[in-house]
Amino acid sequence: MVKRKLEKAVSEWKDNSPGGRLELPTELEHLKITVPQTPDIDAPDQAVSTTRQPIIQVTDLDVHYGSTRALKSVSVEIPDRQATAFIGPSGCGKTTLLRCLNRMNDLIDTVSITGSVKIHGREIYSASTDVIDLRRRVGMIFQKWNPFPKSIYENVAYGLRIAGVHNRYRLNEVVERSLRRAALWDEVKDNLYKSALDLSGGQQQRLCIARALAVEPEVLLMDEPCSALDPIATAKIEELIWELKERYTIVIVTHNMQQAARVSDFTAFLYLGSLIEYDKTDKIFTTPQNKQTEDYITGRFG
């Protein structure tokens, strides 16, 4: 009966409302019903945009290893405090692009790079860039965990000590905070002075994340951080990514498309050195615009 009264009221109310705009009658307010507004057909379409401003802007990036062209005029904007995934088959340029974001490729003798990479609008390939400070602000988590042969405590404190921080109170504070943010504190708090090499693989990877967080980066680059981990350890890392992106920008390379769908807000598909498609993750995995993208995510190749 309430339904029939409501339908009748809505019908009368729509006919009598000026301009077709609907306002809830007072006698129906207690029902807490939300009635959709009549759309304005003359209003322009709203462009899809990121919810945050881009922190990283890559423009016409070309990378050669000797005579081999690894990236071909790649342009992409990575939003602040979101997770962006790079996907694609082996050899497509995912890791090369990732390593360009903190100039790790500078360590390769045969590399040549043209184009632009800006962070907060500043060109990182400028001659005036302090590369050490850049790599502090843009940390890297590698595919294979690489703790130092030191205690858990000293692994996390290492970057601070290198930066000249020796105050014990300050070190204790940062070590605890970093281990908490890496979701490792509760597991190691009673064994901080044990060797980091005694930890499990998943714990060592989270320790490496804590070590990167200790120097307060803005961006965390993750190069297949779960590829060598079991499903339980992988789930912990993925949950951690969700928590970390509230404070940090995350860029992750992964071969696991289900992982990309689970943890990322935006996804870039690369193939043979070219950026084929870049969009919100749910759109990439449900309604890709490019046939190559659709073929890859549905398993037709790669």
Contacts in CASP RR format, 6 or more apart in sequence:
PFRMAT RR
TARGET T0000
AUTHOR 0000-0000-0000
METHOD contacts of the structure
MODEL  1
MVKRKLEKAVSEWKDNSPGGRLELPTELEHLKITVPQTPDIDAPDQAVST
TRQPIIQVTDLDVHYGSTRALKSVSVEIPDRQATAFIGPSGCGKTTLLRC
LNRMNDLIDTVSITGSVKIHGREIYSASTDVIDLRRRVGMIFQKWNPFPK
SIYENVAYGLRIAGVHNRYRLNEVVERSLRRAALWDEVKDNLYKSALDLS
GGQQQRLCIARALAVEPEVLLMDEPCSALDPIATAKIEELIWELKERYTI
VIVTHNMQQAARVSDFTAFLYLGSLIEYDKTDKIFTTPQNKQTEDYITGR
FG
2 31 0 8 1.000
6 28 0 8 1.000
6 31 0 8 1.000
6 33 0 8 1.000
9 25 0 8 1.000
9 27 0 8 1.000
9 28 0 8 1.000
10 22 0 8 1.000
10 35 0 8 1.000
13 22 0 8 1.000
13 23 0 8 1.000
13 25 0 8 1.000
14 20 0 8 1.000
14 22 0 8 1.000
17 23 0 8 1.000
19 38 0 8 1.000
20 38 0 8 1.000
21 37 0 8 1.000
21 38 0 8 1.000
22 35 0 8 1.000
22 36 0 8 1.000
22 37 0 8 1.000
22 38 0 8 1.000
24 33 0 8 1.000
24 35 0 8 1.000
48 279 0 8 1.000
48 280 0 8 1.000
48 283 0 8 1.000
50 77 0 8 1.000
50 79 0 8 1.000
50 82 0 8 1.000
50 266 0 8 1.000
51 79 0 8 1.000
51 82 0 8 1.000
52 79 0 8 1.000
52 80 0 8 1.000
52 81 0 8 1.000
52 82 0 8 1.000
53 79 0 8 1.000
53 80 0 8 1.000
54 77 0 8 1.000
54 78 0 8 1.000
54 79 0 8 1.000
54 80 0 8 1.000
55 78 0 8 1.000
55 79 0 8 1.000
55 80 0 8 1.000
55 81 0 8 1.000
55 119 0 8 1.000
55 120 0 8 1.000
55 218 0 8 1.000
55 219 0 8 1.000
55 249 0 8 1.000
56 77 0 8 1.000
56 78 0 8 1.000
56 101 0 8 1.000
56 117 0 8 1.000
56 118 0 8 1.000
56 119 0 8 1.000
56 219 0 8 1.000
56 249 0 8 1.000
56 251 0 8 1.000
57 77 0 8 1.000
57 78 0 8 1.000
57 116 0 8 1.000
57 117 0 8 1.000
57 118 0 8 1.000
57 121 0 8 1.000
58 74 0 8 1.000
58 75 0 8 1.000
58 76 0 8 1.000
58 77 0 8 1.000
58 78 0 8 1.000
58 97 0 8 1.000
58 100 0 8 1.000
58 101 0 8 1.000
58 116 0 8 1.000
58 117 0 8 1.000
58 118 0 8 1.000
59 75 0 8 1.000
59 115 0 8 1.000
59 116 0 8 1.000
59 117 0 8 1.000
59 118 0 8 1.000
60 73 0 8 1.000
60 74 0 8 1.000
60 75 0 8 1.000
60 114 0 8 1.000
60 115 0 8 1.000
60 116 0 8 1.000
61 71 0 8 1.000
61 73 0 8 1.000
61 74 0 8 1.000
61 75 0 8 1.000
61 97 0 8 1.000
61 100 0 8 1.000
61 113 0 8 1.000
61 114 0 8 1.000
61 115 0 8 1.000
61 116 0 8 1.000
61 117 0 8 1.000
62 69 0 8 1.000
62 71 0 8 1.000
62 72 0 8 1.000
62 73 0 8 1.000
62 74 0 8 1.000
62 113 0 8 1.000
62 114 0 8 1.000
62 115 0 8 1.000
63 69 0 8 1.000
63 70 0 8 1.000
63 71 0 8 1.000
63 96 0 8 1.000
63 97 0 8 1.000
63 100 0 8 1.000
63 105 0 8 1.000
63 111 0 8 1.000
63 112 0 8 1.000
63 113 0 8 1.000
64 70 0 8 1.000
64 111 0 8 1.000
64 112 0 8 1.000
64 113 0 8 1.000
65 108 0 8 1.000
65 110 0 8 1.000
65 111 0 8 1.000
66 110 0 8 1.000
66 111 0 8 1.000
66 112 0 8 1.000
69 273 0 8 1.000
70 93 0 8 1.000
70 96 0 8 1.000
70 273 0 8 1.000
71 93 0 8 1.000
71 96 0 8 1.000
71 97 0 8 1.000
71 100 0 8 1.000
71 273 0 8 1.000
72 272 0 8 1.000
72 273 0 8 1.000
72 274 0 8 1.000
73 274 0 8 1.000
74 97 0 8 1.000
74 270 0 8 1.000
74 273 0 8 1.000
74 274 0 8 1.000
74 275 0 8 1.000
75 275 0 8 1.000
76 268 0 8 1.000
76 275 0 8 1.000
76 278 0 8 1.000
78 84 0 8 1.000
78 249 0 8 1.000
78 251 0 8 1.000
78 266 0 8 1.000
79 249 0 8 1.000
79 265 0 8 1.000
79 266 0 8 1.000
80 249 0 8 1.000
81 245 0 8 1.000
81 246 0 8 1.000
81 247 0 8 1.000
81 248 0 8 1.000
81 249 0 8 1.000
82 245 0 8 1.000
82 249 0 8 1.000
82 250 0 8 1.000
82 265 0 8 1.000
82 266 0 8 1.000
83 241 0 8 1.000
83 242 0 8 1.000
83 245 0 8 1.000
83 250 0 8 1.000
83 251 0 8 1.000
83 252 0 8 1.000
83 263 0 8 1.000
83 264 0 8 1.000
83 265 0 8 1.000
83 266 0 8 1.000
84 249 0 8 1.000
84 250 0 8 1.000
84 251 0 8 1.000
84 252 0 8 1.000
84 264 0 8 1.000
84 265 0 8 1.000
84 266 0 8 1.000
84 267 0 8 1.000
84 268 0 8 1.000
85 251 0 8 1.000
85 252 0 8 1.000
85 253 0 8 1.000
85 254 0 8 1.000
85 259 0 8 1.000
85 260 0 8 1.000
85 263 0 8 1.000
85 264 0 8 1.000
85 266 0 8 1.000
85 267 0 8 1.000
85 268 0 8 1.000
85 281 0 8 1.000
86 94 0 8 1.000
86 97 0 8 1.000
86 98 0 8 1.000
86 251 0 8 1.000
86 252 0 8 1.000
86 253 0 8 1.000
86 254 0 8 1.000
86 267 0 8 1.000
86 268 0 8 1.000
86 270 0 8 1.000
87 94 0 8 1.000
87 254 0 8 1.000
87 255 0 8 1.000
87 257 0 8 1.000
87 260 0 8 1.000
87 267 0 8 1.000
87 268 0 8 1.000
87 269 0 8 1.000
87 270 0 8 1.000
87 296 0 8 1.000
87 297 0 8 1.000
88 94 0 8 1.000
88 255 0 8 1.000
88 269 0 8 1.000
88 270 0 8 1.000
88 271 0 8 1.000
88 296 0 8 1.000
88 302 0 8 1.000
89 271 0 8 1.000
89 296 0 8 1.000
89 301 0 8 1.000
89 302 0 8 1.000
90 255 0 8 1.000
91 273 0 8 1.000
92 270 0 8 1.000
92 271 0 8 1.000
92 272 0 8 1.000
92 273 0 8 1.000
93 270 0 8 1.000
93 273 0 8 1.000
94 253 0 8 1.000
94 270 0 8 1.000
95 223 0 8 1.000
95 253 0 8 1.000
96 105 0 8 1.000
96 273 0 8 1.000
97 270 0 8 1.000
98 221 0 8 1.000
98 223 0 8 1.000
98 251 0 8 1.000
98 253 0 8 1.000
99 105 0 8 1.000
99 140 0 8 1.000
99 221 0 8 1.000
99 223 0 8 1.000
100 113 0 8 1.000
100 117 0 8 1.000
101 117 0 8 1.000
101 119 0 8 1.000
101 124 0 8 1.000
101 138 0 8 1.000
101 219 0 8 1.000
101 221 0 8 1.000
101 251 0 8 1.000
102 124 0 8 1.000
102 134 0 8 1.000
102 135 0 8 1.000
102 138 0 8 1.000
102 139 0 8 1.000
102 140 0 8 1.000
102 219 0 8 1.000
102 221 0 8 1.000
103 124 0 8 1.000
103 125 0 8 1.000
103 129 0 8 1.000
103 131 0 8 1.000
103 134 0 8 1.000
103 135 0 8 1.000
104 135 0 8 1.000
104 140 0 8 1.000
105 111 0 8 1.000
105 113 0 8 1.000
106 131 0 8 1.000
113 125 0 8 1.000
115 125 0 8 1.000
116 123 0 8 1.000
116 125 0 8 1.000
117 123 0 8 1.000
117 124 0 8 1.000
117 125 0 8 1.000
118 124 0 8 1.000
119 134 0 8 1.000
119 137 0 8 1.000
119 138 0 8 1.000
119 218 0 8 1.000
119 219 0 8 1.000
122 129 0 8 1.000
123 129 0 8 1.000
124 134 0 8 1.000
136 163 0 8 1.000
136 215 0 8 1.000
136 216 0 8 1.000
136 217 0 8 1.000
137 217 0 8 1.000
137 218 0 8 1.000
137 219 0 8 1.000
138 217 0 8 1.000
138 218 0 8 1.000
138 219 0 8 1.000
138 220 0 8 1.000
138 221 0 8 1.000
139 212 0 8 1.000
139 217 0 8 1.000
139 219 0 8 1.000
139 220 0 8 1.000
139 221 0 8 1.000
140 212 0 8 1.000
140 220 0 8 1.000
140 221 0 8 1.000
140 222 0 8 1.000
140 223 0 8 1.000
141 205 0 8 1.000
141 208 0 8 1.000
141 209 0 8 1.000
141 212 0 8 1.000
141 220 0 8 1.000
141 221 0 8 1.000
141 222 0 8 1.000
141 223 0 8 1.000
141 225 0 8 1.000
142 208 0 8 1.000
142 223 0 8 1.000
142 225 0 8 1.000
143 223 0 8 1.000
143 224 0 8 1.000
143 225 0 8 1.000
143 227 0 8 1.000
143 228 0 8 1.000
144 228 0 8 1.000
145 201 0 8 1.000
145 202 0 8 1.000
145 204 0 8 1.000
145 205 0 8 1.000
145 207 0 8 1.000
145 208 0 8 1.000
145 228 0 8 1.000
146 208 0 8 1.000
147 155 0 8 1.000
147 196 0 8 1.000
147 197 0 8 1.000
147 199 0 8 1.000
147 204 0 8 1.000
147 207 0 8 1.000
147 208 0 8 1.000
147 211 0 8 1.000
148 154 0 8 1.000
148 155 0 8 1.000
148 158 0 8 1.000
148 196 0 8 1.000
149 195 0 8 1.000
149 196 0 8 1.000
149 197 0 8 1.000
150 158 0 8 1.000
150 195 0 8 1.000
150 196 0 8 1.000
151 192 0 8 1.000
151 193 0 8 1.000
151 194 0 8 1.000
151 195 0 8 1.000
151 196 0 8 1.000
152 179 0 8 1.000
152 188 0 8 1.000
152 191 0 8 1.000
152 192 0 8 1.000
152 193 0 8 1.000
152 194 0 8 1.000
152 195 0 8 1.000
152 196 0 8 1.000
152 199 0 8 1.000
152 207 0 8 1.000
153 175 0 8 1.000
153 192 0 8 1.000
153 193 0 8 1.000
155 196 0 8 1.000
155 207 0 8 1.000
155 210 0 8 1.000
155 211 0 8 1.000
156 174 0 8 1.000
156 175 0 8 1.000
156 178 0 8 1.000
156 179 0 8 1.000
156 207 0 8 1.000
156 210 0 8 1.000
156 211 0 8 1.000
156 214 0 8 1.000
157 171 0 8 1.000
157 174 0 8 1.000
157 175 0 8 1.000
157 214 0 8 1.000
158 211 0 8 1.000
158 214 0 8 1.000
159 211 0 8 1.000
159 214 0 8 1.000
159 215 0 8 1.000
160 170 0 8 1.000
160 171 0 8 1.000
160 174 0 8 1.000
160 214 0 8 1.000
160 215 0 8 1.000
161 171 0 8 1.000
163 215 0 8 1.000
165 171 0 8 1.000
165 174 0 8 1.000
174 214 0 8 1.000
175 192 0 8 1.000
175 214 0 8 1.000
176 185 0 8 1.000
176 189 0 8 1.000
178 210 0 8 1.000
178 211 0 8 1.000
178 213 0 8 1.000
178 214 0 8 1.000
179 185 0 8 1.000
179 188 0 8 1.000
179 189 0 8 1.000
179 207 0 8 1.000
179 210 0 8 1.000
181 210 0 8 1.000
181 213 0 8 1.000
181 243 0 8 1.000
181 244 0 8 1.000
181 247 0 8 1.000
182 206 0 8 1.000
182 207 0 8 1.000
182 209 0 8 1.000
182 210 0 8 1.000
182 213 0 8 1.000
182 240 0 8 1.000
183 206 0 8 1.000
183 236 0 8 1.000
183 239 0 8 1.000
183 240 0 8 1.000
183 243 0 8 1.000
184 203 0 8 1.000
184 206 0 8 1.000
184 207 0 8 1.000
184 210 0 8 1.000
187 203 0 8 1.000
188 194 0 8 1.000
188 199 0 8 1.000
188 203 0 8 1.000
188 207 0 8 1.000
196 204 0 8 1.000
196 207 0 8 1.000
197 204 0 8 1.000
199 207 0 8 1.000
200 233 0 8 1.000
201 228 0 8 1.000
201 229 0 8 1.000
201 233 0 8 1.000
202 229 0 8 1.000
202 233 0 8 1.000
202 236 0 8 1.000
202 237 0 8 1.000
203 233 0 8 1.000
205 225 0 8 1.000
205 226 0 8 1.000
205 229 0 8 1.000
205 233 0 8 1.000
205 237 0 8 1.000
206 236 0 8 1.000
206 237 0 8 1.000
206 240 0 8 1.000
209 220 0 8 1.000
209 225 0 8 1.000
209 240 0 8 1.000
209 244 0 8 1.000
212 220 0 8 1.000
213 220 0 8 1.000
213 244 0 8 1.000
213 248 0 8 1.000
217 248 0 8 1.000
218 248 0 8 1.000
218 249 0 8 1.000
219 248 0 8 1.000
219 249 0 8 1.000
219 250 0 8 1.000
219 251 0 8 1.000
220 244 0 8 1.000
220 248 0 8 1.000
220 249 0 8 1.000
220 250 0 8 1.000
220 251 0 8 1.000
221 251 0 8 1.000
221 252 0 8 1.000
222 241 0 8 1.000
222 250 0 8 1.000
222 251 0 8 1.000
222 252 0 8 1.000
222 253 0 8 1.000
223 253 0 8 1.000
224 253 0 8 1.000
224 254 0 8 1.000
224 255 0 8 1.000
225 237 0 8 1.000
225 252 0 8 1.000
226 233 0 8 1.000
226 234 0 8 1.000
226 237 0 8 1.000
226 238 0 8 1.000
226 254 0 8 1.000
226 256 0 8 1.000
226 259 0 8 1.000
227 254 0 8 1.000
227 255 0 8 1.000
227 256 0 8 1.000
229 237 0 8 1.000
234 259 0 8 1.000
238 259 0 8 1.000
238 262 0 8 1.000
238 263 0 8 1.000
241 250 0 8 1.000
241 252 0 8 1.000
241 263 0 8 1.000
242 263 0 8 1.000
244 250 0 8 1.000
245 265 0 8 1.000
250 263 0 8 1.000
250 264 0 8 1.000
252 260 0 8 1.000
252 263 0 8 1.000
252 264 0 8 1.000
254 260 0 8 1.000
257 285 0 8 1.000
257 297 0 8 1.000
260 267 0 8 1.000
260 281 0 8 1.000
261 267 0 8 1.000
261 281 0 8 1.000
261 285 0 8 1.000
264 281 0 8 1.000
265 280 0 8 1.000
265 281 0 8 1.000
266 278 0 8 1.000
266 279 0 8 1.000
266 280 0 8 1.000
266 281 0 8 1.000
267 278 0 8 1.000
267 279 0 8 1.000
267 280 0 8 1.000
267 281 0 8 1.000
267 284 0 8 1.000
267 285 0 8 1.000
268 275 0 8 1.000
268 277 0 8 1.000
268 278 0 8 1.000
269 275 0 8 1.000
269 276 0 8 1.000
269 277 0 8 1.000
269 278 0 8 1.000
269 284 0 8 1.000
269 288 0 8 1.000
269 290 0 8 1.000
269 292 0 8 1.000
269 293 0 8 1.000
269 296 0 8 1.000
269 297 0 8 1.000
270 276 0 8 1.000
271 292 0 8 1.000
271 296 0 8 1.000
276 290 0 8 1.000
276 292 0 8 1.000
276 293 0 8 1.000
277 284 0 8 1.000
277 288 0 8 1.000
277 289 0 8 1.000
277 290 0 8 1.000
277 292 0 8 1.000
277 293 0 8 1.000
279 288 0 8 1.000
279 289 0 8 1.000
284 293 0 8 1.000
284 297 0 8 1.000
285 297 0 8 1.000
288 294 0 8 1.000
288 297 0 8 1.000
295 301 0 8 1.000
296 302 0 8 1.000
END
